[in-house]
């Protein structure tokens, strides 16, 4: 399912227009993004948790030349599915 299909699905489920559904989806994504930027965690009970984890700097290898390269430390957004979501999928 892509974004347009998700918007159409939201519109049909809620009775909103596609324009309003698109605005709601964009606001949802922006809210989660802003919370993660602040370092907060977003928990949606029954659905899952969005969080930020820190990855340490590592040394890797260029597969073409074999030369060692430094991979810098970074933050990474993660999603962990909640029990209800996992149960519904299985």
N, C-alpha and C positions, 0 to 999 in steps of 0.2 A: 504494500500500500504506500503510495507516495503522498505528498502534502495535499495535492488537489483532491485525491480520493478521500483523505481523512477529513478535509473540510466538507466535502459532500456528505460524508457519513454523519458528521456532527450536525449538519443542517437538517438532514432527514430525521435524526433521533430527537432533536430539540425543537424543531419547527422554526428555527431561526433562518434568516436568509443566508446565502453563501457568503455574502459580504460581512455580515455580523459574525458568522462562524469563523471566517478568516481572521477578523480582528480579535476574537476571543482566543484563538489558537496562538496568534502572534503575541498577545499579552501574556499568555501562559508561558510560552517559551522565554520571553523577555524577563519575566519574573523569576523563573528558575535560573536563568543566566546571571542576573544581577545578584541573586542570593549566593550562587556559587563563587562569583567574583569576590564577594565580601568574606568568603570562607565559611559561610553557613551551610547547613545541611537541609535538604528539603525532603520531608517524609510525608508520603501519601499512604495512609493506612490502607492495607489491602492491595495496594498497587506496587509500591516500592519506594526506594530511597535514592535520591540523587546526592552525591557527595564529591568532594575534591580530595585526592590523595597526592602525596608528594613522591616523586620518583627521584632517587639519588643519581648523581652523575656516575657514568660508567665508561669503560673503555671498550670500544668495538673494533671491528676489522672491516676495512674496505674489501668487499668480496672480489673485486677486479684486480687490485694490486696487492692485497694482503697487508697494506700499511695500517698501523694502529691509528684510530681516530678517537677523539674525546666526544662523548655524548653528554651534553650539559644536563644538569638537574632541571626538573620541570614539574609543574602541577598538571594533573590529569583528571578530567571529569569522569566519574564512574556512576553506574546505575546498578543497584541490587534489587532484583525482583522480590516483592513481598510474597508471603505464603499463599494468600488467596489467589494471586496471579499465577503462581507456579502450579497450584492445584487445578485451576481452570484450564491451563494449557495441557496438563497431563491428564 
